[in-house]
Amino acid sequence: MELAARLGRRTTPGDGVESLAFSPDGTTLYAGGPHVPLQRYVVDPGRAIERVCARAGTELTREQWRT
């Protein structure tokens, strides 16, 4: 299985990504390239849950997480 299939695909504006780096604490992935603005992706499940709930404007129930 190719790496992109295992990790999932994420598109970025502009050309292809040429550089990837993790934050020192390992919870954020940074991606960029010569013609791609620096992109930041949360890869920490705890922080991702907080961000999803913040966008939803409320804490989500277990049932809501499944839908």
Secondary structure, DSSP 8 states (H G I E B T S, - for coil): --HHHHH-----SSS---EEEE-TTSSEEEEEETTEEEEEEE--HHHHHHHHHHHHTS---HHHHH-
